[in-house]
Amino acid sequence: MQLLFIDESGTAPNPGNATEVGFFVLGGVVIPEEVWVKLAADLKRIKAAYGVDGEIKWRYFAGDKGKRQTPLSHLSGEQKEALRTELYKALTAYKAVKIISVVANAPACYQNRGYITCADEIYWLAYKQLTERFQYMLQDLSRMIGHSVHGIVVCDNRGAQDDDKLRNLHATLMSSAGENVSKYQNVIEGLFIAPSHLSVGIQFADLVAGAIFRKFKAGDDRFYNQISQAIRTSSTGQIFGYGIVKFPKGTW
């Protein structure tokens, strides 16, 4: 069983603030069930070594002077950087762990796609493309080992109303195979939604989404380079379109 954990970085914007926001990222980490146990132990060990009691989130690594306390507030800037590096090393230590993410260029979405009219549609189309790549990965694994490999999707909770919308979208995707929708033969029906502080996988997905967002938003690939070896690729090593989907397609 393969587990796809999804979290986001940035906020899918409406047309009025698309240029200001720039990018929206859905970060996904695919973890085999047997590796999840090891990663959970790694996360517990690393947090204990740094005296972290609570959730790990990308935004907690920023300076928090004058802001509310976080589980990382007791760490210096150097210690936070060392902690993040340890977490990325733990994630990429397992070759079976794969990263699949979607990067949405918000201004281009509204400029080039007449059917996109609001933030929800950017989120939903990004989610569709992310889960499609998960299905393709499951198909590849099935062909490789000679029997069907299945997976489930686990998302961070976003609030009751948004979660209900996402559950309905997921159900629609699972049952609407056609010209523009993949046939999700390997994905177990039903979407699991969990608070990030209770999910090992979502905490790692948050760190992945943050690293990718930082690369595209600020042109800073320091963190992206630490996870790049785990990004899903084609048989020829191509990342874009396989492990990272740029939406909409184009030259950006």
Residue frames as qw, qx, qy, qz and C-alpha x, y, z in Angstrom:
[[0.000, 0.887, 0.461, 0.000, 0.00, 0.00, 0.00],
 [0.402, 0.209, 0.014, 0.892, 1.25, 3.45, -0.98],
 [0.168, -0.788, -0.488, 0.337, 0.15, 6.49, 1.03],
 [0.317, 0.489, 0.178, 0.793, -0.01, 9.90, -0.66],
 [0.291, -0.677, -0.420, 0.530, 0.12, 12.71, 1.90],
 [0.288, 0.606, 0.319, 0.669, -0.81, 16.19, 0.62],
 [0.246, -0.738, -0.315, 0.544, -0.34, 19.67, 2.04],
 [0.402, 0.809, 0.252, 0.348, -0.20, 23.10, 0.48],
 [0.449, -0.371, -0.066, 0.810, 2.12, 26.09, 0.49],
 [0.076, 0.003, -0.257, -0.963, 0.78, 29.49, -0.33],
 [0.396, 0.429, 0.632, -0.510, -2.91, 30.11, -0.82],
 [0.299, 0.394, 0.698, 0.517, -4.82, 29.61, -4.04],
 [0.004, 0.337, 0.164, -0.927, -5.80, 33.21, -4.86],
 [0.428, 0.726, 0.518, -0.148, -8.82, 34.77, -6.48],
 [0.573, 0.602, 0.241, 0.501, -8.26, 36.89, -9.61],
 [0.084, -0.974, -0.030, -0.209, -7.88, 40.14, -7.68],
 [0.389, -0.805, 0.447, 0.014, -4.70, 39.07, -5.84],
 [0.967, 0.184, 0.110, 0.134, -3.29, 36.47, -8.22],
 [0.530, 0.698, -0.244, 0.416, -0.33, 38.64, -9.24],
 [0.289, -0.747, 0.428, -0.420, 0.54, 39.44, -5.65],
 [0.864, -0.296, 0.378, -0.150, 0.40, 35.78, -4.55],
 [0.188, 0.637, -0.687, -0.296, 2.14, 34.47, -7.65],
 [0.460, 0.186, -0.858, -0.131, 2.32, 30.74, -6.96],
 [0.763, -0.297, 0.290, -0.495, 0.37, 28.05, -5.19],
 [0.317, 0.370, -0.873, -0.029, 1.85, 24.61, -4.46],
 [0.906, -0.251, 0.071, -0.334, 0.26, 21.31, -3.56],
 [0.106, 0.577, -0.805, 0.087, 3.05, 19.19, -2.14],
 [0.941, -0.107, -0.055, -0.317, 2.69, 15.43, -2.09],
 [0.060, -0.534, 0.838, -0.094, 4.82, 12.71, -0.50],
 [0.892, 0.017, -0.322, -0.316, 4.21, 9.06, -1.40],
 [0.191, -0.519, 0.771, -0.315, 5.26, 6.76, 1.44],
 [0.628, -0.037, -0.756, -0.182, 4.95, 2.95, 1.34],
 [0.705, -0.611, -0.129, -0.337, 3.21, 1.64, 4.44],
 [0.892, -0.226, -0.198, 0.339, 6.30, -0.22, 5.65],
 [0.464, 0.303, -0.135, 0.822, 8.41, 2.95, 5.34],
 [0.312, -0.734, -0.138, -0.587, 5.86, 5.09, 7.18],
 [0.808, -0.554, -0.183, 0.085, 6.71, 3.26, 10.40],
 [0.724, -0.042, -0.056, 0.686, 10.41, 4.08, 9.96],
 [0.162, 0.523, 0.101, 0.831, 9.75, 7.73, 9.09],
 [0.532, -0.741, -0.220, -0.344, 7.49, 8.09, 12.12],
 [0.817, -0.436, -0.113, 0.361, 10.34, 6.82, 14.31],
 [0.542, 0.231, 0.050, 0.807, 12.79, 9.17, 12.56],
 [0.112, -0.703, -0.172, -0.681, 10.53, 12.17, 13.16],
 [0.696, -0.692, -0.172, -0.084, 10.14, 11.28, 16.83],
 [0.804, -0.211, -0.049, 0.553, 13.90, 10.83, 17.25],
 [0.383, 0.389, 0.098, 0.832, 14.81, 14.09, 15.50],
 [0.303, -0.764, -0.188, -0.537, 12.24, 16.11, 17.42],
 [0.778, -0.596, -0.146, 0.136, 13.54, 14.70, 20.70],
 [0.718, 0.014, -0.009, 0.696, 17.13, 15.58, 19.76],
 [0.170, 0.393, 0.087, 0.899, 16.13, 19.23, 19.24],
 [0.029, -0.264, -0.638, 0.722, 13.73, 19.41, 22.16],
 [0.326, -0.062, -0.346, -0.878, 10.72, 19.94, 19.90],
 [0.154, 0.292, 0.879, -0.345, 7.38, 19.18, 21.51],
 [0.433, 0.622, 0.296, -0.582, 4.66, 19.70, 18.95],
 [0.741, 0.575, 0.344, 0.045, 4.05, 19.95, 15.25],
 [0.421, -0.288, 0.410, 0.756, 6.69, 20.63, 12.62],
 [0.454, 0.797, 0.396, -0.039, 5.54, 23.20, 10.05],
 [0.598, 0.414, 0.154, 0.669, 7.44, 25.07, 7.33],
 [0.017, -0.844, -0.088, -0.530, 6.41, 28.49, 8.58],
 [0.691, -0.719, -0.027, 0.073, 7.82, 27.77, 12.05],
 [0.791, -0.024, 0.080, 0.606, 11.35, 27.88, 10.61],
 [0.221, 0.723, 0.092, 0.648, 11.05, 31.61, 9.90],
 [0.199, 0.136, -0.488, 0.839, 12.05, 34.13, 12.53],
 [0.356, -0.630, -0.667, -0.177, 9.33, 34.46, 15.16],
 [0.265, -0.116, -0.359, 0.887, 10.49, 37.56, 17.01],
 [0.273, 0.097, 0.125, -0.949, 7.43, 39.39, 18.25],
 [0.621, -0.056, -0.530, -0.574, 5.13, 36.59, 17.06],
 [0.836, -0.365, 0.158, -0.379, 3.34, 33.88, 18.99],
 [0.359, -0.495, 0.791, 0.002, 5.35, 30.99, 20.30],
 [0.839, 0.277, -0.351, -0.309, 5.78, 27.87, 18.17],
 [0.957, -0.265, 0.082, 0.080, 7.31, 24.47, 18.94],
 [0.772, 0.293, -0.031, 0.563, 10.55, 25.79, 17.38],
 [0.055, -0.952, -0.006, -0.302, 10.74, 29.12, 19.21],
 [0.667, -0.693, 0.237, 0.136, 13.41, 27.89, 21.60],
 [0.819, 0.088, 0.305, 0.477, 15.81, 27.14, 18.71],
 [0.127, -0.645, 0.247, 0.712, 18.30, 29.58, 17.20],
 [0.604, 0.641, -0.177, -0.439, 18.32, 30.25, 13.48],
 [0.220, 0.516, -0.820, -0.116, 21.26, 27.88, 13.03],
 [0.316, -0.035, 0.905, -0.282, 19.53, 25.14, 15.02],
 [0.653, 0.468, 0.324, -0.499, 16.38, 25.51, 12.93],
 [0.520, 0.631, -0.469, -0.334, 18.39, 25.12, 9.74],
 [0.027, 0.349, -0.934, 0.068, 20.10, 22.02, 11.14],
 [0.503, 0.173, 0.724, -0.439, 16.73, 20.58, 12.16],
 [0.675, 0.564, 0.031, -0.474, 15.23, 21.12, 8.72],
 [0.363, 0.573, -0.710, -0.191, 18.26, 19.50, 7.10],
 [0.204, -0.166, 0.937, -0.228, 17.92, 16.46, 9.37],
 [0.618, 0.358, 0.507, -0.483, 14.26, 16.13, 8.44],
 [0.621, 0.631, -0.264, -0.383, 15.02, 16.31, 4.72],
 [0.142, 0.472, -0.870, -0.027, 17.77, 13.72, 5.14],
 [0.426, 0.037, 0.833, -0.350, 15.34, 11.39, 6.89],
 [0.674, 0.506, 0.236, -0.484, 12.78, 11.79, 4.12],
 [0.588, 0.664, -0.390, -0.247, 15.22, 11.20, 1.27],
 [0.250, -0.480, 0.839, -0.063, 17.02, 8.31, 2.97],
 [0.606, 0.182, 0.761, -0.144, 14.36, 5.88, 1.73],
 [0.044, -0.159, 0.651, 0.741, 14.49, 5.32, -2.02],
 [0.018, 0.449, 0.875, 0.181, 10.89, 4.12, -2.05],
 [0.009, 0.737, 0.402, -0.543, 9.63, 7.54, -0.89],
 [0.353, 0.328, 0.475, 0.736, 8.64, 9.73, -3.83],
 [0.043, 0.509, 0.245, -0.824, 7.63, 13.37, -4.13],
 [0.196, 0.480, 0.667, 0.535, 4.83, 14.42, -6.49],
 [0.068, -0.579, -0.344, 0.736, 3.75, 18.06, -6.49],
 [0.320, 0.705, 0.495, 0.394, 1.83, 20.61, -8.53],
 [0.253, -0.365, -0.078, 0.892, 2.98, 24.21, -8.93],
 [0.254, 0.773, 0.562, 0.149, 0.25, 26.58, -10.07],
 [0.248, 0.001, 0.085, 0.965, 1.21, 29.92, -11.62],
 [0.136, 0.606, 0.649, -0.440, -1.84, 31.85, -10.45],
 [0.220, 0.618, -0.099, -0.748, -1.69, 34.82, -12.88],
 [0.148, 0.245, -0.792, -0.539, -1.18, 32.45, -15.83],
 [0.119, 0.312, 0.935, -0.115, -4.11, 30.31, -14.68],
 [0.239, 0.699, 0.451, -0.502, -6.47, 33.24, -14.98],
 [0.157, 0.631, -0.345, -0.677, -4.90, 34.68, -18.12],
 [0.200, 0.318, -0.814, -0.442, -4.71, 31.49, -20.16],
 [0.103, -0.229, -0.968, -0.003, -7.58, 29.39, -18.86],
 [0.315, -0.287, -0.186, -0.885, -10.99, 30.96, -19.40],
 [0.690, -0.388, -0.553, -0.259, -12.70, 28.24, -17.36],
 [0.539, -0.249, -0.534, 0.602, -10.77, 29.16, -14.19],
 [0.110, -0.741, -0.235, -0.620, -12.68, 31.88, -12.40],
 [0.533, -0.755, 0.132, -0.358, -11.89, 31.48, -8.69],
 [0.129, -0.619, 0.743, -0.219, -9.44, 30.14, -6.11],
 [0.779, -0.076, 0.555, -0.282, -11.37, 26.89, -5.57],
 [0.857, 0.505, 0.018, -0.102, -10.97, 25.98, -9.25],
 [0.307, 0.723, -0.598, 0.161, -7.18, 26.43, -9.05],
 [0.424, -0.409, 0.741, -0.323, -7.06, 24.20, -5.98],
 [0.850, 0.150, 0.416, -0.285, -9.30, 21.53, -7.48],
 [0.758, 0.621, -0.197, -0.038, -7.44, 21.39, -10.80],
 [0.094, 0.665, -0.703, 0.234, -4.13, 21.15, -8.94],
 [0.613, -0.227, 0.671, -0.350, -5.58, 18.35, -6.81],
 [0.888, 0.379, 0.131, -0.226, -6.80, 16.52, -9.92],
 [0.592, 0.676, -0.432, 0.080, -3.36, 16.64, -11.53],
 [0.171, -0.568, 0.739, -0.320, -1.61, 15.56, -8.34],
 [0.735, -0.064, 0.594, -0.321, -3.85, 12.53, -7.82],
 [0.833, 0.523, -0.082, -0.158, -3.55, 11.60, -11.50],
 [0.349, 0.664, -0.640, 0.165, 0.24, 11.43, -11.16],
 [0.464, -0.344, 0.726, -0.373, -0.27, 9.26, -8.08],
 [0.880, 0.243, 0.296, -0.281, -2.41, 6.89, -10.15],
 [0.675, 0.652, -0.346, -0.006, 0.26, 6.80, -12.88],
 [0.023, -0.606, 0.745, -0.276, 2.90, 6.00, -10.27],
 [0.688, -0.121, 0.619, -0.359, 0.78, 3.15, -8.91],
 [0.867, 0.462, 0.023, -0.183, 0.38, 1.80, -12.45],
 [0.416, 0.704, -0.563, 0.120, 4.15, 1.94, -12.98],
 [0.302, -0.448, 0.769, -0.343, 4.79, 0.09, -9.73],
 [0.838, 0.110, 0.402, -0.352, 2.19, -2.52, -10.62],
 [0.793, 0.569, -0.211, -0.060, 3.86, -3.22, -13.96],
 [0.165, 0.698, -0.658, 0.229, 7.27, -3.33, -12.31],
 [0.300, -0.321, 0.825, -0.356, 6.45, -5.93, -9.66],
 [0.244, -0.006, -0.903, -0.354, 3.85, -7.90, -11.59],
 [0.207, -0.552, -0.806, 0.046, 0.76, -7.38, -9.45],
 [0.075, -0.798, -0.299, -0.518, -1.60, -4.56, -8.60],
 [0.368, -0.122, -0.448, 0.806, -0.37, -1.92, -6.15],
 [0.162, -0.800, -0.509, -0.272, -2.98, 0.24, -4.43],
 [0.305, 0.098, -0.295, 0.900, -2.86, 3.56, -2.64],
 [0.178, -0.805, -0.559, 0.089, -4.84, 5.97, -0.52],
 [0.230, 0.570, 0.009, 0.789, -4.81, 9.77, -0.32],
 [0.456, -0.631, -0.475, 0.411, -4.46, 11.68, 2.97],
 [0.205, 0.657, 0.109, 0.717, -4.92, 15.48, 3.03],
 [0.178, -0.086, -0.480, 0.855, -4.46, 18.12, 5.68],
 [0.015, 0.726, 0.680, -0.107, -7.74, 19.46, 7.00],
 [0.216, 0.233, 0.184, 0.930, -8.70, 22.90, 5.67],
 [0.334, 0.080, 0.289, -0.894, -11.91, 23.60, 7.59],
 [0.502, 0.247, 0.784, -0.267, -15.24, 21.79, 7.55],
 [0.580, 0.685, 0.159, -0.412, -16.70, 23.44, 4.43],
 [0.305, 0.697, -0.586, -0.278, -13.55, 23.11, 2.34],
 [0.247, -0.251, 0.935, -0.040, -13.07, 19.51, 3.49],
 [0.612, 0.391, 0.613, -0.313, -16.59, 18.60, 2.39],
 [0.528, 0.752, -0.151, -0.364, -15.96, 20.16, -1.02],
 [0.107, 0.594, -0.783, -0.150, -12.71, 18.23, -1.39],
 [0.457, -0.007, 0.874, -0.166, -14.33, 14.93, -0.39],
 [0.649, 0.579, 0.368, -0.330, -16.98, 15.49, -3.06],
 [0.386, 0.765, -0.429, -0.284, -14.35, 16.37, -5.66],
 [0.157, -0.412, 0.897, 0.027, -12.36, 13.26, -4.77],
 [0.576, 0.233, 0.748, -0.234, -15.46, 11.07, -5.09],
 [0.596, 0.719, 0.061, -0.352, -16.24, 12.64, -8.46],
 [0.203, 0.690, -0.661, -0.213, -12.72, 11.96, -9.73],
 [0.347, -0.215, 0.909, -0.082, -12.87, 8.35, -8.58],
 [0.519, 0.383, 0.747, -0.164, -16.08, 7.71, -10.52],
 [0.435, 0.814, 0.118, -0.366, -15.75, 9.97, -13.58],
 [0.506, -0.263, 0.615, 0.545, -13.16, 8.33, -15.80],
 [0.568, 0.749, 0.333, -0.070, -13.33, 9.77, -19.28],
 [0.632, 0.630, 0.034, 0.450, -11.44, 11.77, -21.85],
 [0.102, 0.763, -0.244, 0.589, -10.36, 14.44, -19.36],
 [0.593, -0.589, 0.400, -0.377, -10.20, 12.37, -16.17],
 [0.216, 0.382, -0.898, 0.024, -7.93, 9.45, -15.40],
 [0.839, -0.261, -0.380, -0.290, -9.35, 6.08, -14.44],
 [0.207, -0.638, 0.601, -0.435, -8.28, 5.68, -10.82],
 [0.868, -0.031, -0.461, -0.180, -8.09, 1.90, -10.82],
 [0.661, 0.076, -0.584, 0.464, -5.37, 1.73, -8.17],
 [0.053, -0.306, 0.372, -0.874, -6.60, 4.38, -5.74],
 [0.179, -0.385, -0.873, 0.241, -8.75, 3.13, -2.89],
 [0.134, -0.682, -0.406, -0.594, -12.00, 5.08, -2.83],
 [0.517, -0.804, -0.284, 0.073, -12.56, 7.64, -0.10],
 [0.335, 0.662, -0.268, 0.614, -10.38, 10.56, 0.96],
 [0.650, -0.486, -0.431, 0.393, -8.73, 10.60, 4.37],
 [0.077, 0.792, -0.065, 0.603, -8.45, 14.03, 6.00],
 [0.730, -0.418, -0.387, 0.378, -6.32, 14.49, 9.10],
 [0.186, -0.979, 0.084, 0.028, -5.08, 17.43, 11.19],
 [0.587, 0.643, -0.419, 0.256, -1.44, 18.00, 10.30],
 [0.208, -0.643, 0.605, -0.420, -0.29, 17.87, 13.94],
 [0.801, -0.165, 0.506, -0.274, -1.56, 14.29, 14.11],
 [0.897, 0.425, 0.117, 0.015, -0.02, 13.12, 10.83],
 [0.597, -0.441, 0.423, 0.520, 3.63, 12.26, 10.25],
 [0.536, 0.323, 0.577, 0.525, 3.14, 12.21, 6.48],
 [0.138, 0.909, 0.329, 0.215, 1.40, 15.58, 6.28],
 [0.381, -0.857, 0.148, 0.313, 4.16, 17.23, 8.30],
 [0.545, -0.213, 0.551, 0.595, 6.69, 15.97, 5.75],
 [0.373, 0.614, 0.573, 0.394, 4.40, 17.03, 2.88],
 [0.095, -0.977, -0.160, 0.104, 4.30, 20.53, 4.37],
 [0.449, -0.644, 0.380, 0.489, 8.10, 20.68, 4.33],
 [0.510, 0.169, 0.655, 0.532, 8.14, 19.50, 0.72],
 [0.207, 0.834, 0.468, 0.207, 5.52, 22.05, -0.36],
 [0.249, -0.925, 0.022, 0.285, 7.47, 24.82, 1.39],
 [0.516, -0.383, 0.505, 0.576, 10.72, 23.92, -0.35],
 [0.407, 0.390, 0.653, 0.506, 9.11, 23.85, -3.79],
 [0.028, 0.932, 0.360, 0.024, 7.16, 27.06, -3.17],
 [0.376, -0.790, 0.175, 0.452, 10.36, 28.79, -2.09],
 [0.519, -0.071, 0.585, 0.619, 12.09, 27.74, -5.31],
 [0.257, 0.565, 0.607, 0.495, 9.37, 29.14, -7.59],
 [0.147, -0.933, -0.329, 0.001, 8.29, 32.15, -5.54],
 [0.306, -0.905, 0.196, 0.220, 11.70, 33.44, -4.45],
 [0.655, 0.655, -0.369, 0.078, 14.11, 31.67, -6.80],
 [0.259, -0.623, 0.683, -0.281, 15.74, 30.06, -3.75],
 [0.868, 0.112, -0.426, -0.229, 16.52, 26.39, -4.41],
 [0.013, -0.512, 0.764, -0.392, 18.52, 25.65, -1.22],
 [0.581, -0.084, 0.658, -0.473, 15.75, 23.50, 0.22],
 [0.833, 0.416, -0.054, -0.360, 14.53, 22.13, -3.10],
 [0.475, 0.573, -0.667, 0.027, 18.01, 20.75, -3.73],
 [0.235, -0.332, 0.821, -0.401, 17.82, 18.81, -0.47],
 [0.672, 0.173, 0.601, -0.396, 14.73, 16.91, -1.62],
 [0.518, 0.552, -0.357, -0.547, 15.30, 16.76, -5.39],
 [0.113, 0.299, -0.940, -0.123, 16.66, 13.20, -5.33],
 [0.268, 0.219, 0.879, -0.328, 13.28, 11.96, -4.07],
 [0.485, 0.452, 0.031, -0.748, 11.17, 13.65, -6.77],
 [0.757, 0.280, 0.590, -0.001, 9.45, 11.20, -9.12],
 [0.084, 0.573, -0.493, -0.649, 10.94, 11.15, -12.61],
 [0.848, 0.398, -0.129, -0.325, 10.32, 9.51, -15.95],
 [0.960, -0.046, 0.162, 0.223, 12.42, 6.54, -17.05],
 [0.627, 0.513, -0.013, 0.585, 14.79, 9.06, -18.65],
 [0.464, -0.240, -0.353, 0.776, 15.09, 11.22, -15.54],
 [0.041, -0.452, -0.244, -0.857, 12.65, 13.96, -16.49],
 [0.072, -0.242, -0.678, 0.690, 11.07, 15.70, -13.49],
 [0.327, 0.263, 0.095, -0.903, 8.57, 18.13, -14.99],
 [0.667, 0.088, -0.422, -0.607, 5.32, 16.46, -15.92],
 [0.699, -0.046, -0.712, 0.048, 6.14, 13.49, -13.69],
 [0.497, -0.321, -0.595, 0.544, 7.23, 14.53, -10.20],
 [0.021, -0.490, -0.226, 0.842, 6.48, 18.24, -10.57],
 [0.285, 0.606, 0.658, 0.345, 3.57, 19.41, -12.67],
 [0.088, -0.224, -0.019, 0.970, 3.60, 23.05, -13.77],
 [0.123, 0.640, 0.749, 0.115, 0.08, 24.39, -14.18],
 [0.834, 0.478, 0.175, -0.214, -0.90, 25.72, -16.63],
 [0.802, 0.050, 0.340, 0.488, 1.45, 24.25, -19.16],
 [0.309, 0.946, 0.032, 0.091, 3.68, 26.75, -20.89],
 [0.648, 0.468, -0.277, 0.534, 7.09, 28.36, -20.86],
 [0.324, -0.821, 0.203, -0.423, 6.98, 29.92, -17.38]]
